[in-house]
């Protein structure tokens, strides 16, 4: 979609003129970066934003939006959101939020998980153990059913 690319170019040029942003390429895709950190990337007709916290959650709840990892190495780190062109009117606000995140210079370890849950990682629940009589009864049932004697 030519309009999506035009919209991206307008946003990127605004960022270059008004903020400390450079127009660069991230893995062959046009992007904008500050402090050597890309924060918006144009991918085919979609735009990807590096966000955190509430802005990331809001971006991921948009219809058609999904999480993205530029290299595909860290699928559990959610820090990029790809937003389809149907939501191009929101791209301005998401770009400003992404710029603020990049300007702060936070690392993904600081923000990726803890900002979404607003707290430390929860501990996994303890494994459920069944009483020994249930296990023994089930084992006896399996033994009977495999022998064909009920």
TAUR-V830555 format. One record per residue. N is the residue number from 1. PHI is phi in radians with two decimals (* if undefined). Layout:
BEGIN
n:N phi:PHI
n:N phi:PHI
END
This chain:
BEGIN
n:1 phi:*
n:2 phi:-1.14
n:3 phi:-1.15
n:4 phi:-1.14
n:5 phi:-1.15
n:6 phi:-1.09
n:7 phi:-1.09
n:8 phi:-1.05
n:9 phi:-1.08
n:10 phi:-1.12
n:11 phi:-1.10
n:12 phi:-1.13
n:13 phi:-1.13
n:14 phi:-1.07
n:15 phi:-1.09
n:16 phi:-1.13
n:17 phi:-1.27
n:18 phi:-1.68
n:19 phi:-2.27
n:20 phi:-1.49
n:21 phi:-2.19
n:22 phi:-2.01
n:23 phi:-1.50
n:24 phi:-2.38
n:25 phi:-2.21
n:26 phi:-2.05
n:27 phi:0.94
n:28 phi:1.45
n:29 phi:-1.90
n:30 phi:-1.13
n:31 phi:-2.61
n:32 phi:-2.16
n:33 phi:-2.44
n:34 phi:-2.48
n:35 phi:0.93
n:36 phi:1.06
n:37 phi:-2.23
n:38 phi:-1.22
n:39 phi:-2.24
n:40 phi:-2.37
n:41 phi:-2.42
n:42 phi:-1.72
n:43 phi:-2.20
n:44 phi:0.88
n:45 phi:-1.85
n:46 phi:-1.79
n:47 phi:-2.18
n:48 phi:-1.84
n:49 phi:-2.18
n:50 phi:-1.60
n:51 phi:-2.26
n:52 phi:-2.66
n:53 phi:1.09
n:54 phi:-1.11
n:55 phi:-1.08
n:56 phi:-1.15
n:57 phi:-1.09
n:58 phi:-1.13
n:59 phi:-1.16
n:60 phi:-1.27
n:61 phi:-1.48
n:62 phi:-1.18
n:63 phi:-1.10
n:64 phi:1.56
n:65 phi:-1.37
n:66 phi:-2.66
n:67 phi:-1.32
n:68 phi:-2.57
n:69 phi:-2.10
n:70 phi:-0.96
n:71 phi:-1.79
n:72 phi:1.30
n:73 phi:-1.51
n:74 phi:-2.14
n:75 phi:-1.20
n:76 phi:-1.49
n:77 phi:-1.59
n:78 phi:-1.73
n:79 phi:-2.43
n:80 phi:-2.01
n:81 phi:-2.18
n:82 phi:-1.67
n:83 phi:-1.99
n:84 phi:-1.25
n:85 phi:-1.17
n:86 phi:-1.10
n:87 phi:-1.93
n:88 phi:-1.12
n:89 phi:-1.22
n:90 phi:-1.58
n:91 phi:-1.06
n:92 phi:-1.06
n:93 phi:-1.12
n:94 phi:-1.12
n:95 phi:-1.16
n:96 phi:-1.13
n:97 phi:-1.10
n:98 phi:-1.15
n:99 phi:-1.09
n:100 phi:-1.07
n:101 phi:-1.10
n:102 phi:-1.18
n:103 phi:-1.20
n:104 phi:-1.15
n:105 phi:1.33
n:106 phi:-1.22
n:107 phi:-1.61
n:108 phi:-1.13
n:109 phi:-1.18
n:110 phi:-1.26
n:111 phi:-2.11
n:112 phi:-1.04
n:113 phi:-1.67
n:114 phi:-1.17
n:115 phi:-1.29
n:116 phi:-1.31
n:117 phi:-1.62
n:118 phi:0.89
n:119 phi:3.04
n:120 phi:-1.24
n:121 phi:-1.07
n:122 phi:-1.26
n:123 phi:-1.37
n:124 phi:-1.17
n:125 phi:-1.18
n:126 phi:-1.19
n:127 phi:-1.12
n:128 phi:-1.38
n:129 phi:-1.95
n:130 phi:-1.64
n:131 phi:-1.06
n:132 phi:-1.09
n:133 phi:-1.17
n:134 phi:-1.21
n:135 phi:-1.11
n:136 phi:-1.13
n:137 phi:-1.14
n:138 phi:-1.17
n:139 phi:-1.09
n:140 phi:-1.13
n:141 phi:-1.10
n:142 phi:-1.10
n:143 phi:-1.13
n:144 phi:-1.18
n:145 phi:-1.24
n:146 phi:-1.35
n:147 phi:-1.51
n:148 phi:1.44
n:149 phi:-1.94
n:150 phi:-1.83
END
